[in-house]
Amino acid sequence: MRGFECQAHNFPAMHIRSSCFISSIIFLLLSPQLCRTQTPPNTESTPQTRLLEGCYEVKLGRWWPWGFGEEGAYVKPPNRIQVLAQLGTRGFEKGRPLIRAIPRQEEQPGSRESSFWSVKSQNQVTLSWTDGFVGVRLELAKHGDELSGWAHPHFDAVKLIPRIAHATARRITCPSE
């Protein structure tokens, strides 16, 4: 029995075997890169993160260059939040410190809503709310007991004109539970 030959192109079997061998080697060399999982940012409670933990009143300015109409509800964070050191265990929150609305709202079974935060530098923090398709990210800098910066919405559909809004988060006393 002769080796496989491609009748249409008259490629000898040896050429096909060497091509398969080379492809296999390339795949094996690249597979560790393909299988690597993303590690969440360092989220251990540190003096830096402890300074940011607590409760805040969040305010967004007017969206520029114009508002969202009814879609605005999808990119509006809660008015009052608690920034926690507790790490999430599911979805986009997994391994990241959590943000929760005040007063606490019961999560619906199967809820995809995620809210988490990360420290970018000594004085900068990112607060994020997403369901994987739609949400908002607040890029804030610390100024005393207030955080201020910009809100950046995201949607699963392309928005040709990016929008931005000024955002502030003023520290408030956490309610006792």
Secondary structure as UniProt FT lines:
FT   TURN            7..10
FT   HELIX           13..35
FT   HELIX           47..50
FT   TURN            51..52
FT   STRAND          54..60
FT   HELIX           69..75
FT   STRAND          80..88
FT   HELIX           91..93
FT   STRAND          97..101
FT   TURN            109..110
FT   STRAND          114..121
FT   TURN            122..123
FT   STRAND          124..130
FT   STRAND          135..143
FT   TURN            144..145
FT   STRAND          146..154
FT   STRAND          164..172
//
